[in-house]
Amino acid sequence: MKEKRFEDALQELEAIVKRLESGELALEESLKIFEEGVALSRYCFQKLEEAEKRVSILVKDESSLKRVPFETGEDDHTEGD
């Protein structure tokens, strides 16, 4: 997949989901854009993993790596987090 901004890929993925949820597409068209959505989903996941690794590297505590969870500002924690 061509290199693109994470935000652009996510926006494209959201548009695909809306089109699929509309139920107005023919089967072949649905399969085609579903495949595009899967590729975009994998791309976004890869970008998120890369960002997580960069954050982990940047948050060092002397000689050991200290992992600090990224706070999103949302209060959606489940028990056991």
N, C-alpha and C positions, 0 to 999 in steps of 0.2 A: 504494500500500500504506500502510496505517495506520502511523503512527510507533510503533516499539516498540524495546525494548532489543536491541542486537546479540546478546547472549547468549541472549535468549528466541527470537529469530529462528533462531539457529544450532541451538538445541535442537529447535525445530519441524522444521527441515530434517533433522536427524539422525533424528527419529522417522519422517519421510516416507521416508527412504532405507531404514530398517528394514522399513517396511510393504511397500515395493516389492520389496525383496530377499526377503521371505517367500514370494512367488509365490502367495499365497492370494487375491489380489484379482481381481475380474473386469476385463476389458479397459477398460471405461468408467470404473470407479473408479480404475484404475491411471493412466489418462490424466488424469483430474481432479486427482489428488494430484500427478502429475508436473508439471502446469502450476503448481500451488501451490509445488512445490519449486523450479521455475525462477524464479518470482517472488521467493521467499525467498533464493535464491542470488544473484540480482542485487542485492537489498536489502543482503545481507551484504557483497558486494563493494563496493558504493557506500559503505557505512559504513567499511570498511577503507581505501578511498581517501581519504575525508575525514579519518580519523585520521592517515594518513600525511602528508597535507598540513599538518595542525596540528603534527605533530612536526617536520616540515621547517621550518616557520615559527619554532617555538620554539627550534630549535637554530641560532642565528645566530652567526657569527664576525665581529664588528665590522660592516663594511659589506657583506660578501658572505655568501651563504647557504651553510652547510656541511652537506651531507647526511651523516647518520650512520646506518648501518643499525641497525635495531632488533634487539636480541639476544633470542631466545626462551629461551635456556638449553638448547636442544636441540642436539645435535652431529650435525646432518644436512647439513652442507655438502658440496656436490659440487665436483669440480675445476673451476676457472675462476670461482669466486665471488669 
